[in-house]
Amino acid sequence: MGPLIDSAAVARVDRIVEDSASYARVIVQGGPITDGPLASGAFYRPSLIEVEDLDAPIIQQEIFGPVATFESSTVKKTPSTGLTRPSSA
């Protein structure tokens, strides 16, 4: 659970996570708390996002919310070139 400064910050973080779905893989999509005792505050459930491009907006922006990103890759060794990172499929 991530407390944010106000409801505008919650909306901003939610928009960033929603937009990231167009260029990244959202593993866990959090979101604003809409029910229960925390609904009247500025709380956001955590999100986890997998990215391939380190120039992606979600990597380059400061989010200031409970959003974690990670990059995964498969590295293989080939005789002719040494270590390579295969292109995305």
N, C-alpha and C positions, 0 to 999 in steps of 0.2 A: 504494500500500500504506500502510495507516495503523496504526502501532503504538499500542495502547491500554494502559491501566494494568493491566488484568487480564481474565480471561475473563468476569467479570460485566459489565464495560463493553462487551465485544464483544457479549454477548447483548442488552444494553440498546439499543445502536445498531442491531443487527439487527432487534429488535422495533419500533423507531421507523420504520425503513425499510419493514418489512412492513406496519405499520399505515397508513403514508402512501398505500399503494396504494388504499385505500378512498376517498380524497378528492383524490388528486393522480395525476399520470402519472409512473411510474417509468421513466425513459429508460434508465438503466444501473443494474442491481441488483447491488451488490457482495455482500459476505457474508464470513463467517468463513473463514479459511484452514483447510482440513481435510486437506490432504495436503502432502507435501514437508517441507523442513527448518523452515519457519515454523509448521507445524501445532501444535507444542508451545507456541508463544507466544501472545500476545494480539494478533493481527493481523486487520485487516478490509479487504477490498477496497473501493475507492471506489464511491459511488453518486451518481447524478445524477437529480434529481427536479424536474419542472416543476409549478408550482403556479399556480392562478388566484386563490386567496383568500389575502391576506396575513395573515389571522387564523388560518390553518391551524396546527394544532399543530406541524408540523415547522418552521414559520417562527418561531413564538413560543417554542419550547423551545431551550435550549442543548444541542446534540447532543454536542459534544466527540468527534467522529469524522470520518472522511473522507467527508462527505456534503455535496454542493453542491446548492443549490436555485436556481431562476431562475423568473421570471415572464415570459411572453411575451404580447404583445397585438397586435392589429391595430387601428390607429387610422386612421380615415378622416374626411375633411372633408365636411360637408354644408352646403349653402347656408343653411339656416334656423337651425342650432344651432352652427355652427363645428365644432370638433374633438369627435368623439364616440368612445367605445369601445363597439363592439358587444357585446351580451350573448353569453355562451357558447352554442354550439350543441349 
